[in-house]
Amino acid sequence: MSRRVLVSLGILVLFVGSACGLSSRGDDPAVAQEEGPTPTPTEAPMMPVSINDGLASLDSYRMTYRTSLFDSSSQQRTETTIVLARDQESDTSYARTETKVSEEQSQEASVESEEQYRVGNQLCHVVDGEAELTTLSGPAQVLSDLMSQVIVFEPLIENPVYVRDEIVNGVPARTYTFEVRSVDAAPDVEATRAGGSYAIAVDGEYLVQYTLDMELRTGPEEAAESEHSDILVEASLEQINQPLDLVIPPNCQVVDSSGG
């Protein structure tokens, strides 16, 4: 099994898990419809609302996604961190992406990062310390808002088990564990470890926290030719409905946006 197949599966788990035959539903919707009676009010949902719907219901938030992918054939680890923040009242938002690639036996790593600050129609883009300020046109603002909904974090959840009600990241939440049993990436790939935990806000039913820990193997651990990929995915929603201090950095330089 090539590195491309193993690593690509990890990326698919992050973005489109349920669309690839990896069910993210605790119950079969078709079966639920056949049962007829409406669930009683005491039955709490085990699945969160969609990420877009959940975030749209909040006044402000900061959400962090982290993925760590290790491939045994290349002995390479790729770590990606994405931070998204939004304050509806001040019409400000922030996005940061950092990717770190390192060799397992080396202390050195390559790091790439970029940031975007948006206040109203002012957009500051920062790459490698260089910052530029652009004024977005009306159509550009609309396109930016639409594109934010194109790629959505789709948490992979199967066979959820309720744990307890508790405070998670400052909000009352229901916590669960889950186990993935339907991974079928290729005939010669097996998920030897696949499960995690998550938390859903009691008020709003949005995802507050999520962790998936998975190992994919092409053969037994003791077999010399066996390859494996370790995948860790984490998501955490913080500073929920709390004021955010998002401002355009002072080093942003004005660029000509007349062509936009």
C-alpha positions in Angstrom: 0.0 0.0 0.0 1.5 3.3 -1.1 2.0 6.3 1.2 -0.4 8.3 -1.0 -3.3 5.9 -0.3 -2.7 5.9 3.5 -2.2 9.6 3.9 -5.1 10.5 1.6 -7.4 8.4 3.7 -6.5 10.5 6.7 -7.3 13.7 4.9 -10.7 12.2 3.8 -11.5 11.3 7.3 -11.1 15.0 8.3 -13.1 16.6 5.6 -15.6 14.1 4.1 -15.7 11.1 6.4 -19.4 10.2 6.0 -19.4 10.8 2.2 -16.8 7.9 1.7 -18.9 5.2 3.1 -17.7 5.8 6.7 -21.0 6.4 8.4 -21.1 9.3 10.8 -24.6 8.5 12.0 -25.4 6.7 15.2 -28.7 5.5 13.8 -30.0 4.6 10.4 -32.4 7.4 9.3 -34.5 5.0 7.2 -35.1 2.8 10.2 -36.0 5.7 12.3 -38.7 6.8 9.9 -40.2 3.3 9.8 -40.5 3.2 13.6 -43.2 5.8 13.4 -43.5 7.3 17.0 -41.9 10.7 17.6 -39.0 10.4 20.1 -39.9 11.6 23.6 -38.5 15.0 24.6 -36.2 13.2 27.1 -34.2 11.5 24.3 -31.2 13.8 23.6 -29.7 13.7 20.1 -26.4 11.7 19.9 -25.2 13.6 16.8 -24.4 17.3 16.6 -26.0 19.7 14.1 -23.8 20.5 11.1 -20.7 22.6 11.7 -22.1 25.5 9.6 -25.4 25.5 11.4 -23.7 25.2 14.8 -21.2 28.1 14.2 -23.9 30.3 12.6 -25.9 30.1 15.9 -23.1 31.6 17.9 -22.3 35.3 18.5 -18.6 34.5 18.6 -16.2 31.6 18.8 -12.7 30.3 18.2 -12.3 26.8 16.8 -9.1 24.8 16.4 -8.6 21.7 14.2 -5.5 19.6 14.5 -4.4 16.6 12.5 -1.3 14.5 12.9 -0.5 11.9 10.2 2.5 9.5 10.5 3.5 7.3 7.6 5.8 4.4 8.3 7.1 3.9 4.8 8.5 7.5 4.6 9.0 7.9 8.4 7.4 11.3 7.9 4.9 13.1 10.2 2.6 15.8 8.9 0.9 18.0 11.5 -1.7 20.6 10.4 -3.3 23.2 12.7 -6.2 25.3 11.5 -7.6 28.1 13.8 -10.9 29.9 12.9 -12.4 32.7 14.9 -15.4 34.9 14.3 -17.2 37.8 16.1 -20.6 38.5 14.5 -21.3 41.8 16.2 -18.0 43.5 15.0 -18.0 41.6 11.7 -14.5 40.4 12.3 -12.9 37.0 11.6 -9.5 35.3 11.7 -8.1 32.2 10.1 -4.7 30.6 10.5 -3.2 27.5 8.9 0.1 25.9 9.9 1.6 22.8 8.4 4.6 21.1 9.9 6.4 18.2 8.2 9.2 16.3 10.0 11.2 13.1 9.6 10.8 10.7 12.5 14.5 10.4 13.1 15.3 14.1 12.7 15.0 17.2 14.9 14.5 19.4 11.9 11.1 20.2 10.4 9.7 22.4 7.6 6.9 24.8 8.7 4.5 26.7 6.5 1.9 29.1 7.9 -0.4 31.9 6.8 -3.0 34.1 8.5 -6.0 36.1 7.4 -7.6 38.9 9.4 -10.9 40.3 8.1 -12.7 43.4 9.6 -15.7 44.4 7.5 -14.4 44.6 4.0 -10.7 44.9 5.0 -8.7 41.8 4.6 -5.1 41.4 5.8 -3.2 38.4 4.5 0.0 37.4 6.3 2.6 34.9 4.9 6.1 34.5 6.3 5.8 37.7 8.2 4.8 39.7 5.1 1.4 41.4 5.4 -0.8 43.0 2.8 -4.1 44.8 3.3 -6.8 44.6 0.6 -10.3 46.2 0.4 -12.8 43.6 -0.7 -15.4 44.5 -3.3 -19.1 43.5 -2.7 -18.9 40.4 -4.9 -15.6 39.3 -3.3 -17.2 39.5 0.2 -20.1 37.4 -0.9 -17.8 34.8 -2.5 -15.7 34.7 0.6 -18.7 33.9 2.7 -19.9 31.2 0.3 -16.5 29.5 0.1 -16.4 29.2 3.9 -19.3 26.8 3.6 -17.9 24.7 0.7 -15.3 22.6 2.8 -16.9 21.5 6.0 -15.4 19.4 8.9 -17.4 16.2 8.9 -16.7 14.3 12.1 -16.5 10.6 11.7 -18.7 9.1 14.5 -20.0 5.5 14.7 -21.6 3.5 17.6 -21.7 6.4 20.1 -22.0 5.6 23.8 -23.2 8.3 26.2 -20.8 9.0 29.1 -22.0 11.9 31.1 -23.2 15.5 31.2 -20.4 18.0 32.1 -19.0 21.4 31.4 -16.8 21.4 28.3 -15.0 24.6 27.2 -17.3 26.6 29.4 -20.6 25.3 28.2 -22.9 22.4 29.5 -22.4 19.5 27.2 -23.2 15.8 26.7 -20.0 13.7 26.3 -19.8 10.4 24.3 -17.2 7.9 23.2 -17.4 6.1 19.8 -15.8 3.2 17.9 -15.4 3.1 14.1 -16.1 -0.4 12.7 -16.8 0.2 9.0 -13.4 1.3 7.7 -13.1 -0.2 4.2 -10.4 1.8 2.5 -8.9 -1.1 0.4 -8.8 -4.9 0.6 -5.3 -4.9 2.1 -5.8 -2.1 4.7 -7.2 -2.7 8.2 -8.0 -0.3 10.9 -6.3 -1.8 14.0 -7.4 1.2 16.2 -10.3 3.5 15.4 -12.3 5.4 18.0 -12.5 8.5 20.1 -14.7 10.9 22.0 -16.8 14.0 21.5 -19.0 16.5 23.2 -22.3 18.2 22.1 -23.6 21.4 23.6 -26.8 20.9 25.5 -28.2 24.2 24.3 -27.8 24.3 20.5 -26.6 20.7 19.9 -23.4 21.9 18.2 -20.0 20.1 18.4 -17.8 21.4 21.2 -15.0 18.9 21.2 -13.9 15.9 19.1 -11.0 13.4 19.0 -10.4 10.6 16.6 -7.4 8.2 17.1 -6.9 5.7 14.2 -4.2 3.3 13.0 -4.3 1.8 9.5 -2.1 -1.2 8.7 -1.3 -3.2 5.5 -0.3 -6.3 7.6 0.5 -7.7 11.0 2.8 -5.5 13.2 5.4 -8.2 13.3 5.6 -8.5 9.5 8.7 -6.6 8.2 6.9 -5.6 5.0 3.8 -4.2 6.9 3.2 -0.5 6.5 1.0 1.7 8.8 -0.4 5.2 9.2 -1.3 6.8 12.5 -4.0 9.4 12.4 -5.0 11.8 15.1 -7.8 14.3 14.6 -8.8 16.9 17.2 -11.3 19.7 17.1 -12.1 22.1 20.0 -14.6 25.0 20.0 -13.6 27.6 22.6 -14.4 31.2 23.6 -18.0 30.5 22.9 -20.1 33.7 22.8 -17.3 35.6 24.4 -15.9 38.9 23.1 -12.9 38.4 20.7 -10.1 40.9 20.3 -9.6 40.6 16.5 -7.9 43.6 14.8 -5.9 44.1 11.6 -2.2 43.9 12.4 -0.3 47.2 12.4 2.2 45.9 9.9 -0.4 45.4 7.1 0.4 47.3 4.0 -2.2 48.8 1.7 -2.3 47.2 -1.8 -4.0 48.3 -5.0 -7.4 46.6 -5.1 -8.9 48.7 -8.0 -9.0 45.7 -10.2 -11.3 43.8 -7.8 
